[in-house]
Amino acid sequence: MMYAFKNVLKEQLRVYGLYSFHPWKLTRVLRREFLGRRCLICGMVRDKETGPDTMCPACLEKIKIRRRGFCPGCAKIYTLEEASPYYCLDCRTRPFPWSGLGFFGPYQDRLRELILCFKFKGDLGLGRVLGGMLVQAGQYHGGVKADMVVPVPMHESKLKMRGFNQSLELARIFSASTGFQLQHRAMVKKRPTAAQSSLNRKDRMKELKGAFEAHAGVVRGQSILLVDDIYTTGSTLEECTRTLIKAGASRVQVLFLARGVM
């Protein structure tokens, strides 16, 4: 039994590409391996021939990348989905510090459900699914040209509580799929900050001021692709971008899965 148990763990690490594997996830892994896998959306039971993902092909096909109806500066979602991309008033009056942006879609419906399950329920298979979406987003939005991929860092206290940094796991998958160098130690979060969901943009920026530190010896003169899971007000990505530029990065592009809908 112990031999089989170890094999299951090794297989999960190989299949899902997740390295921050913690004991509290073992029950979910074993249940999925020995009792069968169900699609997260429709509940259909799938056998192993359908692949390691936690969604059936039919449901996965329904989640489409956002191609139009957004601001190319901050990815603000417009009501008219088919509208040609154009810069919003905020980006025209106060541009963000990054030089390029890419994302998969609005933070709603099925995409929102998938991200929440990945972040807070530790659904390992979703890392591979969402990582694939991130690769697709990078390819669609003009292609990515960068010297290295840097995930938005998490403070060690929060990392211990959650068990993994979702931005790092997404960046790992993106790096493995595209060949871009991953530099997950290029930037650290020096201090914990209050939950951003309860703060407005002004308070978020104040709370995040000086919270990050970049390794100048790593990023100086380099083109950076900054990876995160969700963009709500842009405060975290903006502070991280400014931190990287201050440390000498030549330019910073940002890539994330979902844009919050106000």
Backbone hydrogen bonds in HBPLUS format (Angstrom, degrees):
<---DONOR---> <-ACCEPTOR-->    atom                        ^
c    i                          cat <-CA-CA->   ^        H-A-AA   ^      H-
h    n   atom  resd res      DA  || num        DHA   H-A  angle D-A-AA Bond
n    s   type  num  typ     dist DA aas  dist angle  dist       angle   num
A0005-PHE N   A0001-MET O   2.86 MM   4  6.10 153.7  1.93 148.3 156.5     1
A0006-LYS N   A0002-MET O   2.98 MM   4  6.23 159.0  2.03 148.9 152.7     2
A0007-ASN N   A0003-TYR O   3.08 MM   4  6.34 153.8  2.15 144.4 151.8     3
A0008-VAL N   A0004-ALA O   2.99 MM   4  6.27 150.3  2.08 147.9 155.4     4
A0009-LEU N   A0005-PHE O   3.18 MM   4  6.54 158.6  2.22 149.0 153.7     5
A0010-LYS N   A0006-LYS O   3.01 MM   4  6.29 166.0  2.03 153.5 157.0     6
A0011-GLU N   A0007-ASN O   2.94 MM   4  6.08 157.5  1.99 146.3 152.8     7
A0012-GLN N   A0008-VAL O   2.95 MM   4  6.20 153.6  2.02 149.2 156.1     8
A0013-LEU N   A0009-LEU O   3.10 MM   4  6.39 163.6  2.13 154.3 157.6     9
A0014-ARG N   A0010-LYS O   3.03 MM   4  6.26 155.2  2.10 146.2 153.3    10
A0015-VAL N   A0011-GLU O   2.82 MM   4  5.95 171.7  1.83 156.4 158.7    11
A0016-TYR N   A0012-GLN O   2.97 MM   4  5.83 167.9  1.99 149.8 153.7    12
A0017-GLY N   A0013-LEU O   3.11 MM   4  5.50 134.9  2.32 126.8 136.0    13
A0025-LYS N   A0022-HIS O   3.02 MM   3  5.88 166.9  2.04 128.6 132.9    14
A0026-LEU N   A0023-PRO O   3.04 MM   3  5.47 167.8  2.06 118.9 122.9    15
A0029-VAL N   A0025-LYS O   3.15 MM   4  6.41 159.3  2.20 153.9 160.1    16
A0030-LEU N   A0026-LEU O   2.91 MM   4  6.13 170.5  1.92 162.4 163.6    17
A0031-ARG N   A0027-THR O   2.95 MM   4  6.05 161.9  1.98 149.4 154.9    18
A0032-ARG N   A0028-ARG O   3.03 MM   4  6.14 157.2  2.08 143.7 149.7    19
A0033-GLU N   A0029-VAL O   2.95 MM   4  6.17 151.8  2.03 147.1 155.4    20
A0034-PHE N   A0030-LEU O   2.93 MM   4  5.99 168.5  1.94 156.8 158.7    21
A0035-LEU N   A0031-ARG O   2.92 MM   4  5.37 148.4  2.02 136.4 144.5    22
A0046-ARG N   A0037-ARG O   2.72 MM   9  5.48 167.6  1.74 160.0 163.0    23
A0039-CYS N   A0044-MET O   2.85 MM   5  5.23 150.9  1.94 136.7 145.5    24
A0043-GLY N   A0039-CYS O   2.96 MM   4  4.66 138.3  2.13 122.6 132.2    25
A0040-LEU N   A0054-THR O   2.84 MM  14  5.96 153.1  1.91 159.3 166.8    26
A0050-THR N   A0047-ASP O   3.13 MM   3  6.04 167.6  2.15 125.2 128.5    27
A0051-GLY N   A0048-LYS O   3.05 MM   3  5.57 166.5  2.07 116.3 120.3    28
A0060-LEU N   A0056-CYS O   3.06 MM   4  6.26 165.7  2.08 160.8 165.4    29
A0061-GLU N   A0057-PRO O   3.01 MM   4  6.02 147.7  2.11 142.0 149.5    30
A0062-LYS N   A0059-CYS O   3.09 MM   3  5.29 140.9  2.25 101.3 112.1    31
A0063-ILE N   A0060-LEU O   3.26 MM   3  5.67 160.6  2.30 110.0 115.5    32
A0066-ARG N   A0104-PHE O   2.74 MM  38  6.01 165.5  1.76 162.3 167.2    33
A0069-GLY N   A0083-ALA O   2.62 MM  14  4.52 143.0  1.75 161.3 154.9    34
A0078-TYR N   A0069-GLY O   2.96 MM   9  5.15 173.6  1.97 135.5 135.3    35
A0071-CYS N   A0076-LYS O   2.91 MM   5  5.06 142.0  2.06 132.7 144.8    36
A0075-ALA N   A0071-CYS O   2.67 MM   4  4.61 136.8  1.85 141.9 148.6    37
A0083-ALA N   A0080-LEU O   3.20 MM   3  5.56 166.8  2.22 113.7 117.2    38
A0092-ARG N   A0088-CYS O   3.09 MM   4  6.35 140.8  2.25 145.6 157.1    39
A0093-THR N   A0089-LEU O   3.01 MM   4  6.20 142.0  2.16 148.2 157.5    40
A0094-ARG N   A0090-ASP O   2.75 MM   4  5.72 153.6  1.82 150.5 158.6    41
A0099-SER N   A0252-VAL O   2.80 MM 153  5.89 161.6  1.83 157.1 163.2    42
A0254-VAL N   A0100-GLY O   2.99 MM 154  6.37 162.5  2.02 147.0 148.5    43
A0102-GLY N   A0254-VAL O   2.98 MM 152  6.44 136.8  2.17 147.9 160.2    44
A0256-PHE N   A0102-GLY O   3.08 MM 154  6.56 155.0  2.14 149.1 154.7    45
A0104-PHE N   A0257-LEU O   2.99 MM 153  4.98 140.7  2.15 114.9 127.1    46
A0105-GLY N   A0257-LEU O   3.11 MM 152  6.61 155.2  2.17 156.6 164.3    47
A0259-ARG N   A0105-GLY O   3.01 MM 154  6.34 146.3  2.12 138.9 149.2    48
A0108-GLN N   A0106-PRO O   2.91 MM   2  5.64 126.5  2.20 109.2  93.2    49
A0107-TYR N   A0259-ARG O   2.78 MM 152  5.21 158.9  1.82 134.3 130.4    50
A0112-ARG N   A0108-GLN O   3.28 MM   4  4.66 164.8  2.31 107.6 109.3    51
A0113-GLU N   A0109-ASP O   3.13 MM   4  6.43 158.5  2.18 149.6 156.0    52
A0114-LEU N   A0110-ARG O   2.94 MM   4  6.16 157.9  1.99 151.5 156.8    53
A0115-ILE N   A0111-LEU O   3.06 MM   4  6.29 163.1  2.09 151.0 154.9    54
A0116-LEU N   A0112-ARG O   3.00 MM   4  6.18 163.6  2.03 153.6 158.0    55
A0117-CYS N   A0113-GLU O   3.04 MM   4  6.21 158.7  2.09 146.7 152.3    56
A0118-PHE N   A0114-LEU O   2.98 MM   4  6.18 153.3  2.05 146.2 153.8    57
A0119-LYS N   A0115-ILE O   2.89 MM   4  6.09 163.7  1.92 154.6 158.3    58
A0120-PHE N   A0116-LEU O   2.91 MM   4  5.81 169.3  1.92 151.8 155.2    59
A0121-LYS N   A0117-CYS O   3.08 MM   4  4.88 141.7  2.24 117.8 126.8    60
A0123-ASP N   A0117-CYS O   3.37 MM   6  5.94 171.7  2.37 133.6 134.7    61
A0126-LEU N   A0123-ASP O   3.19 MM   3  5.80 142.8  2.33 112.7 121.9    62
A0127-GLY N   A0124-LEU O   3.03 MM   3  5.64 150.1  2.12 115.5 123.4    63
A0129-VAL N   A0125-GLY O   3.44 MM   4  6.80 159.6  2.48 143.4 148.8    64
A0130-LEU N   A0126-LEU O   2.77 MM   4  5.84 177.1  1.77 158.9 159.7    65
A0131-GLY N   A0127-GLY O   2.87 MM   4  5.75 147.8  1.97 134.4 144.5    66
A0132-GLY N   A0128-ARG O   3.07 MM   4  6.17 147.9  2.17 138.0 145.4    67
A0133-MET N   A0129-VAL O   3.16 MM   4  6.56 144.7  2.29 140.6 150.3    68
A0134-LEU N   A0130-LEU O   2.95 MM   4  6.28 148.7  2.05 146.6 155.2    69
A0135-VAL N   A0131-GLY O   3.03 MM   4  6.36 153.3  2.11 145.9 152.5    70
A0136-GLN N   A0132-GLY O   3.02 MM   4  6.27 157.4  2.08 143.6 149.8    71
A0137-ALA N   A0133-MET O   2.88 MM   4  6.16 151.5  1.96 145.9 153.7    72
A0138-GLY N   A0134-LEU O   2.97 MM   4  6.25 157.8  2.02 149.0 154.4    73
A0139-GLN N   A0135-VAL O   3.03 MM   4  6.29 151.4  2.11 148.4 156.1    74
A0140-TYR N   A0136-GLN O   2.93 MM   4  6.12 153.8  2.00 147.8 155.1    75
A0141-HIS N   A0137-ALA O   3.06 MM   4  6.12 173.3  2.06 156.2 157.3    76
A0142-GLY N   A0140-TYR O   2.79 MM   2  5.68 139.7  1.95 105.4  93.5    77
A0147-ASP N   A0223-SER O   2.78 MM  76  5.10 147.2  1.88 128.2 138.8    78
A0148-MET N   A0223-SER O   3.35 MM  75  6.78 145.2  2.48 162.3 168.8    79
A0225-LEU N   A0148-MET O   2.95 MM  77  6.24 151.1  2.03 158.1 166.5    80
A0149-VAL N   A0181-GLN O   2.67 MM  32  5.96 157.0  1.72 163.8 169.2    81
A0183-GLN N   A0149-VAL O   2.89 MM  34  5.95 172.1  1.89 165.7 163.8    82
A0150-VAL N   A0225-LEU O   2.86 MM  75  6.04 167.2  1.87 153.2 156.4    83
A0227-VAL N   A0150-VAL O   2.96 MM  77  6.16 157.6  2.01 141.0 146.8    84
A0152-VAL N   A0227-VAL O   2.94 MM  75  6.06 149.3  2.04 175.0 165.1    85
A0158-LYS N   A0155-HIS O   3.05 MM   3  5.54 123.2  2.38 112.5 125.5    86
A0159-LEU N   A0155-HIS O   2.97 MM   4  6.21 154.2  2.03 152.9 161.0    87
A0160-LYS N   A0156-GLU O   3.01 MM   4  6.14 154.1  2.08 144.5 149.4    88
A0161-MET N   A0157-SER O   3.31 MM   4  6.48 147.3  2.43 133.1 141.5    89
A0162-ARG N   A0158-LYS O   2.90 MM   4  6.11 164.6  1.92 156.5 159.3    90
A0163-GLY N   A0159-LEU O   2.76 MM   4  5.45 152.7  1.83 141.4 150.6    91
A0168-LEU N   A0165-ASN O   3.05 MM   3  5.32 121.1  2.41 104.1 118.3    92
A0169-GLU N   A0165-ASN O   3.07 MM   4  6.42 159.5  2.11 156.7 162.8    93
A0170-LEU N   A0166-GLN O   3.02 MM   4  6.21 158.4  2.07 146.1 151.6    94
A0171-ALA N   A0167-SER O   2.94 MM   4  6.08 153.3  2.01 140.6 148.6    95
A0172-ARG N   A0168-LEU O   2.84 MM   4  6.10 147.7  1.94 148.4 157.2    96
A0173-ILE N   A0169-GLU O   3.20 MM   4  6.46 163.3  2.23 147.0 149.8    97
A0174-PHE N   A0170-LEU O   2.94 MM   4  6.17 162.0  1.97 150.4 156.0    98
A0175-SER N   A0171-ALA O   2.84 MM   4  5.94 163.0  1.87 148.1 152.8    99
A0176-ALA N   A0172-ARG O   2.90 MM   4  6.12 162.3  1.93 151.9 156.7   100
A0177-SER N   A0173-ILE O   2.98 MM   4  6.09 146.4  2.09 144.7 153.6   101
A0178-THR N   A0174-PHE O   2.98 MM   4  6.05 143.3  2.11 148.5 157.6   102
A0179-GLY N   A0175-SER O   2.81 MM   4  5.36 149.4  1.90 146.0 151.4   103
A0186-ALA N   A0183-GLN O   3.34 MM   3  5.48 163.6  2.36 109.2 110.4   104
A0215-HIS N   A0186-ALA O   2.70 MM  29  5.16 164.4  1.73 152.1 152.8   105
A0188-VAL N   A0213-GLU O   2.86 MM  25  5.43 160.6  1.90 153.7 158.2   106
A0213-GLU N   A0188-VAL O   2.91 MM  25  5.43 153.7  1.98 154.4 159.2   107
A0190-LYS N   A0211-ALA O   2.70 MM  21  5.49 141.2  1.85 152.5 164.6   108
A0199-LEU N   A0196-GLN O   3.11 MM   3  5.38 168.5  2.12 115.0 118.3   109
A0204-ARG N   A0200-ASN O   2.85 MM   4  6.01 152.0  1.93 154.7 164.0   110
A0205-MET N   A0201-ARG O   2.98 MM   4  6.20 164.1  2.00 155.5 157.9   111
A0206-LYS N   A0202-LYS O   3.16 MM   4  6.38 155.4  2.22 142.9 149.8   112
A0207-GLU N   A0203-ASP O   2.90 MM   4  6.06 156.8  1.95 145.9 152.4   113
A0208-LEU N   A0204-ARG O   2.91 MM   4  6.09 149.4  2.00 150.8 159.0   114
A0209-LYS N   A0205-MET O   3.08 MM   4  6.00 124.3  2.40 138.8 150.4   115
A0211-ALA N   A0208-LEU O   2.89 MM   3  5.21 162.5  1.93 139.5 135.6   116
A0218-VAL N   A0215-HIS O   2.93 MM   3  5.46 149.0  2.02 114.7 124.1   117
A0219-VAL N   A0215-HIS O   3.08 MM   4  6.35 161.6  2.12 158.4 164.1   118
A0220-ARG N   A0216-ALA O   2.98 MM   4  5.33 150.1  2.07 143.5 146.3   119
A0222-GLN N   A0219-VAL O   2.97 MM   3  5.24 162.2  2.00 137.4 135.4   120
A0221-GLY N   A0248-GLY O   2.76 MM  27  5.85 169.6  1.78 136.5 133.1   121
A0250-SER N   A0222-GLN O   2.86 MM  28  5.31 138.9  2.03 122.7 134.3   122
A0224-ILE N   A0251-ARG O   2.91 MM  27  6.23 172.6  1.92 155.8 156.3   123
A0253-GLN N   A0224-ILE O   2.83 MM  29  6.21 163.6  1.86 161.5 166.1   124
A0226-LEU N   A0253-GLN O   2.75 MM  27  6.05 169.7  1.76 167.3 164.6   125
A0255-LEU N   A0226-LEU O   2.85 MM  29  6.11 156.2  1.90 167.4 166.8   126
A0228-ASP N   A0255-LEU O   3.11 MM  27  6.56 150.9  2.20 150.4 157.2   127
A0257-LEU N   A0229-ASP O   3.10 MM  28  5.05 129.1  2.37 111.2 124.6   128
A0258-ALA N   A0229-ASP O   3.10 MM  29  6.50 159.3  2.15 154.4 160.8   129
A0231-TYR N   A0258-ALA O   2.88 MM  27  6.25 157.3  1.93 160.5 168.2   130
A0260-GLY N   A0231-TYR O   2.65 MM  29  5.89 173.4  1.65 169.6 168.1   131
A0238-GLU N   A0234-GLY O   2.85 MM   4  5.87 152.0  1.93 148.7 157.5   132
A0239-GLU N   A0235-SER O   2.97 MM   4  6.13 165.3  1.99 150.1 153.5   133
A0240-CYS N   A0236-THR O   2.96 MM   4  6.13 163.2  1.99 152.8 157.9   134
A0241-THR N   A0237-LEU O   2.88 MM   4  5.95 155.7  1.94 142.4 149.5   135
A0242-ARG N   A0238-GLU O   2.96 MM   4  6.17 165.4  1.98 153.1 156.4   136
A0243-THR N   A0239-GLU O   2.98 MM   4  6.11 150.8  2.06 142.0 150.5   137
A0244-LEU N   A0240-CYS O   2.97 MM   4  6.23 156.6  2.03 149.7 155.1   138
A0245-ILE N   A0241-THR O   2.97 MM   4  6.21 162.8  2.00 154.0 158.7   139
A0246-LYS N   A0242-ARG O   2.90 MM   4  5.97 157.1  1.95 144.7 151.3   140
A0247-ALA N   A0243-THR O   3.10 MM   4  6.29 138.7  2.28 136.5 147.0   141
A0247-ALA N   A0244-LEU O   3.17 MM   3  5.09 125.0  2.49  91.0 105.1   142
A0249-ALA N   A0244-LEU O   3.03 MM   5  5.57 165.5  2.05 145.3 141.6   143
A0248-GLY N   A0245-ILE O   2.98 MM   3  5.10 157.2  2.03 104.2 111.3   144
